Amino acid sequence: MFSISPSARLRTSPFYQATLAEGMTHVTSYNNMLLPTGFGNPEEEYWRIINGASLWDVAVERQVQLLGPDAGRLAQILCPRDLSKCIVGQGKYVALCNHQGMLINDPILLKLADDRYWLSIADSNIWFWAEAIAAERGLNVEVSEPDVSPLAIQGPMAENVIAALFGDWVRDLKYFWFKETKIEGIPVAVARSGWSKQGGFEIYLMDGLKGTPLWNLVREAGKPWGIGPGNPNVHERIESGLLSWGGDTDNQTNPFEVRMGQYVDLDVADDVIGIQALRKIKSQGPKRHQLGIVLEGTEPAEPVFHWLDIMSNGHKIGDMTNIIWSPRLKTNIGFALVSVEAKPGDNVEVVQAGKSIIGKLQTLPFL
Ligand code: THG
């Protein structure tokens, strides 16, 4: 249909050559980089995540590194979640908010050392934000984007692949925990994490020149489990209720609206950005909440670039923020960001291309 014009603005991943060689057919943009989203066989790619082991170039999940004596201070100021008990080797899912308590990113925070943290970010520039906050607060910390690129291995067979590569110790890793190690001389950190609910790991490559060798090592080790290329899969993640920042959120979304309240600690210090606003939002009660919506119909819906209006009794009650065919539920589903008055079980109408589709609200996840 069309091609992408190369530009140094649009950075490629260390795994770019490897994904080209695998026959990458689709990309999207994320953090000013190309994120592979398809290899020509969507059905096979989906079922490989559900039943096997799938290999994803997720180098777009850039790291914002906080390094120096005040790294821990800065991490806590940026994150409205209590980090005081976070130890080296531990990761945590965090809700970065602005001063108004609006969600500006939902990264995984990794503590590499007492004076070194990474924020493994979603699709918004946190480097500028962290740098500015550090300067304004007079902190002794260096904010940078290190040469680090995650490679995800997801699916029920992923653990066997990672154990074959690194040893059985990986089987004892707790969720979001990680360990720095080497494979054939390539420096990496291995974490139990990834944007699917089928289980899996992420290998954080720490040498951008070694993308192809690392890809090939994983490909080879995964052969007994039928590993193949894949990507953060929109069908699986919606079935599983995983949030896409920027896709399912707007600039008025607070963490309580999108099921991230469990990651907010209201008793962190008053100098944590957004905490005072978050306390107020919590006490007044959020206006919207995030539910699932199941649509009637047997034809797979076309994905769209925008939100769809959700109507009830002729009034707009919220937005459907994504819409996909669920191969396992065999129906169209998506997320609803709706008034808190709308409840699971309610019947609604969704407007797509001028036509109304009947749907029913339910709690997330779908599966
Ligand atoms: N891996 C890495 N970096 C990332 C992502 C990733 N950065 C951007 C984006 N993904 C961050 N967003 C999420 C969203 C959800 C989860 C992980 C990252 C997730 N959530 C589980 C859930 O919601 O059920 C578990 C959360 C928990 O129990 O704490 O896994 O994928 N490197």
Boltz pocket constraint, residues with backbone or C-beta under 6 A from the ligand:
constraints:
  - pocket:
      binder: B
      contacts: [[A, 61], [A, 93], [A, 106], [A, 107], [A, 108], [A, 120], [A, 121], [A, 122], [A, 123], [A, 150], [A, 193], [A, 194], [A, 195], [A, 196], [A, 202], [A, 240], [A, 241], [A, 242], [A, 243]]
      max_distance: 6.0
